[in-house]
Amino acid sequence: MALPFASGSKGKSHIADVGWEWGLYTIPLLHLALIMNTISKSNKNFLRKIINISGKAINTHKMVEADDKILIAVSGGKDSLALIDILAERRKFLPIHYELHAIHIITDDVPYEIDKAYLTAFCEERDVTLHLITTHAGIEEKSNKKPCFTCSWNRRKELFDFALKNGFKKIALGHHLDDAIETLMMNMVMHANISSIPPTLQMFNGKLLLIRPLIYATNAEMTQYAEIKQFTSLKKECPYEDHTSRNTARQWINQFEKLNPQARSNLFKSMSNIDQEYLPNEK
């Protein structure tokens, strides 16, 4: 499923003599050639599409502004690596400057492993400052709770604390369209609640803004992006990782897509197209 390209200043994305519109800004074609001179034409076009999709999200929701100091949350998976790559590539050619930092939080009592050398080199190549923070999740001490809940809660706490203490006002997260609609389905079925993950979200009375530049891209598109760029992901998966509910939601969506190829896009768009007159108003 392909979503529309990002809109330029006149609502169009195109290749022209002057260059390619990257979000609201035009980038010289010579620079693009230098970036992607080793990639096939079809793959170049695909990378352009994904960056345009991200540009549309960024510009529509005003995610990135001049002189921003942005902290990118990095899990080590394909989506967070793609997020670093896209934000760094856009920065090379925009007429504004913004500072990029990446953070990976290591939990010393969870036996998973990232390739630190690869992640360090990956960030250095893109002029992104990497922060590796070690914390203790307390999984054994809190055995009455699921390990994934305990770990994610502690990692979020460390993420927010680091951002607030070090002057960051924006945190970039690698969630994509599939994450949003899976969350929508899970919340409806498990919690009788219609909610998902928004493109932007204010936290701590406006002290932090969460941004999701990949929110208009599908999981399949991000997988293809990572394959073209030949990203390396985790060295060792977490043994506690349990995606049972999310995998079930994913299977439902795959079934919906068999009924209608536009199911993913329609589910996402439905969250902005609510007709309350035709819904029960029961508490």
Order of alpha helices (4+ residues) and beta strands (2+ residues): beta-beta-alpha-alpha-beta-alpha-beta-alpha-beta-alpha-beta-alpha-beta-beta-alpha-alpha-alpha
